[in-house]
Amino acid sequence: MDTMRRYSMLIDGDWVDTVDRFEIRSPATEELVASVAKGDREHADRAVAAAKAAHEAGLWRRTPPAQRAAVLDAIAQRLTERMDELAVLQVLENGTTLRQAGAFHLGFSIATCGTSLNWPAAATLSVPDRCKESRRWPAASCAVSPSALVRPSCRGISRCC
């Protein structure tokens, strides 16, 4: 890799860098391939405060399901556009093959997200009772009310029960 990548943290809409960094090394060569900002308690407190404020503001919660699906679909599309770059980073960081990184590590994850991300657009209130009453999966409420879908993670969105 010609240049080492340097990553910051995104906290409350601002890119935040730190002097302390996590070093990401290739397991094959031990070459330093990237560094990532190493947040401390203050950074965590700021991030949690920003997340709470965003949740309390309720903008995402009030966004219609079809609009949320469009936003999440755009995220999946952006990841797909950057697949080659992300696959190379997976190879350097994890020592996997390029084919495995692109097809499985990233491709499978993005495809799974793409399937799950379409859920808000088609969400209805006709949900099986076993999902509504599920205590095993805390995000089950997302199936009852699409507006409750606030998780930025794709994992588990469509499996409420």
C-alpha positions as CSV (number, residue, x, y, z in Angstrom):
1,M,0.0,0.0,0.0
2,D,1.5,3.3,-1.1
3,T,0.1,5.5,1.7
4,M,-1.1,4.6,5.1
5,R,-4.7,5.4,5.8
6,R,-5.6,7.5,8.8
7,Y,-9.1,7.4,10.2
8,S,-10.8,9.8,12.6
9,M,-14.0,9.4,14.7
10,L,-17.3,11.0,13.7
11,I,-18.9,12.5,16.8
12,D,-22.0,14.6,16.6
13,G,-21.3,15.4,13.0
14,D,-17.7,16.5,13.5
15,W,-14.6,14.5,12.5
16,V,-12.5,14.2,15.7
17,D,-8.9,13.1,15.6
18,T,-6.6,12.1,18.5
19,V,-3.0,11.8,19.2
20,D,-3.4,8.3,20.6
21,R,-4.1,5.9,17.7
22,F,-4.8,2.2,17.1
23,E,-2.4,0.7,14.7
24,I,-3.8,-1.6,12.1
25,R,-1.1,-4.0,10.8
26,S,-1.1,-6.6,8.1
27,P,-1.0,-10.1,9.7
28,A,1.0,-11.3,6.7
29,T,3.8,-8.6,6.7
30,E,3.2,-6.7,10.0
31,E,3.3,-3.6,7.8
32,L,1.4,-0.6,9.3
33,V,-1.6,-0.2,6.9
34,A,-3.8,2.2,8.8
35,S,-4.3,4.0,12.1
36,V,-7.5,4.8,13.8
37,A,-8.3,7.5,16.3
38,K,-8.3,6.1,19.8
39,G,-11.1,7.6,21.7
40,D,-11.1,8.0,25.5
41,R,-13.9,8.4,28.1
42,E,-14.6,12.0,27.0
43,H,-15.1,11.0,23.4
44,A,-17.4,8.2,24.5
45,D,-19.4,10.6,26.7
46,R,-19.7,13.1,23.8
47,A,-20.8,10.4,21.4
48,V,-23.4,9.0,23.8
49,A,-24.7,12.6,24.5
50,A,-25.0,13.2,20.8
51,A,-26.8,9.9,20.2
52,K,-29.2,10.7,23.1
53,A,-29.9,14.2,21.8
54,A,-30.5,12.8,18.3
55,H,-32.9,10.2,19.6
56,E,-34.8,12.7,21.7
57,A,-35.1,15.0,18.7
58,G,-37.0,12.2,17.0
59,L,-36.2,13.2,13.4
60,W,-35.4,9.6,12.3
61,R,-38.4,8.3,14.2
62,R,-40.8,10.7,12.4
63,T,-39.3,10.0,9.0
64,P,-41.7,7.9,6.9
65,P,-40.6,4.3,6.4
66,A,-40.1,4.7,2.6
67,Q,-37.8,7.7,3.2
68,R,-35.8,5.7,5.8
69,A,-35.5,2.8,3.4
70,A,-34.2,5.2,0.7
71,V,-31.5,6.6,3.1
72,L,-30.4,3.1,4.2
73,D,-30.5,1.9,0.6
74,A,-28.2,4.8,-0.4
75,I,-25.8,3.6,2.3
76,A,-25.8,0.1,0.9
77,Q,-25.2,1.6,-2.6
78,R,-22.3,3.7,-1.4
79,L,-20.7,0.6,0.3
80,T,-21.2,-1.3,-3.0
81,E,-19.5,1.5,-5.0
82,R,-16.5,1.3,-2.6
83,M,-16.3,-2.5,-2.6
84,D,-12.9,-2.7,-4.3
85,E,-11.3,-0.3,-1.8
86,L,-13.0,-1.9,1.2
87,A,-11.9,-5.4,0.0
88,V,-8.3,-4.3,-0.2
89,L,-8.5,-3.0,3.4
90,Q,-10.0,-6.3,4.5
91,V,-7.1,-8.2,2.9
92,L,-4.5,-5.9,4.5
93,E,-6.1,-5.9,7.9
94,N,-7.3,-9.5,8.2
95,G,-5.0,-11.5,5.9
96,T,-7.9,-12.9,3.9
97,T,-7.9,-13.4,0.2
98,L,-9.3,-10.6,-2.0
99,R,-11.9,-12.9,-3.4
100,Q,-13.1,-13.9,0.1
101,A,-13.0,-10.3,1.3
102,G,-15.1,-9.1,-1.6
103,A,-17.5,-11.9,-2.0
104,F,-18.0,-13.0,1.6
105,H,-16.8,-10.4,4.2
106,L,-18.2,-7.5,2.3
107,G,-20.5,-8.7,-0.5
108,F,-22.5,-11.1,1.7
109,S,-22.9,-8.4,4.4
110,I,-24.0,-5.7,2.0
111,A,-26.4,-8.1,0.2
112,T,-27.9,-9.1,3.6
113,C,-28.2,-5.4,4.5
114,G,-29.8,-4.7,1.2
115,T,-32.5,-7.3,1.9
116,S,-33.0,-6.0,5.4
117,L,-32.9,-2.4,4.4
118,N,-35.9,-2.7,2.3
119,W,-38.0,-3.8,5.3
120,P,-38.9,-0.2,6.4
121,A,-40.4,0.6,3.0
122,A,-42.7,-2.4,3.1
123,A,-43.4,-2.3,6.9
124,T,-47.0,-2.7,8.0
125,L,-48.6,-3.1,11.3
126,S,-49.8,-6.6,10.5
127,V,-47.1,-8.4,12.4
128,P,-47.4,-11.9,13.9
129,D,-48.3,-11.8,17.6
130,R,-45.1,-13.8,18.4
131,C,-43.1,-10.8,17.2
132,K,-45.1,-8.2,19.1
133,E,-44.8,-10.1,22.3
134,S,-41.1,-11.2,21.9
135,R,-39.0,-10.5,24.9
136,R,-36.1,-12.4,23.6
137,W,-35.3,-9.8,20.9
138,P,-35.5,-6.2,22.2
139,A,-35.8,-4.7,18.7
140,A,-39.1,-6.6,18.3
141,S,-40.9,-3.2,18.7
142,C,-39.6,-2.2,15.3
143,A,-42.0,-4.7,13.8
144,V,-44.9,-3.1,15.7
145,S,-44.1,0.4,14.8
146,P,-41.8,1.2,11.8
147,S,-41.0,4.5,13.4
148,A,-39.2,2.7,16.2
149,L,-36.5,1.6,13.7
150,V,-33.6,3.7,14.8
151,R,-30.7,1.3,14.7
152,P,-27.9,2.3,12.2
153,S,-26.9,-1.3,12.0
154,C,-28.4,-3.6,9.4
155,R,-27.9,-6.7,11.5
156,G,-31.1,-8.1,12.9
157,I,-33.5,-5.5,11.5
158,S,-35.6,-8.0,9.7
159,R,-35.5,-10.8,12.3
160,C,-37.7,-9.6,15.1
161,C,-38.5,-13.1,16.4
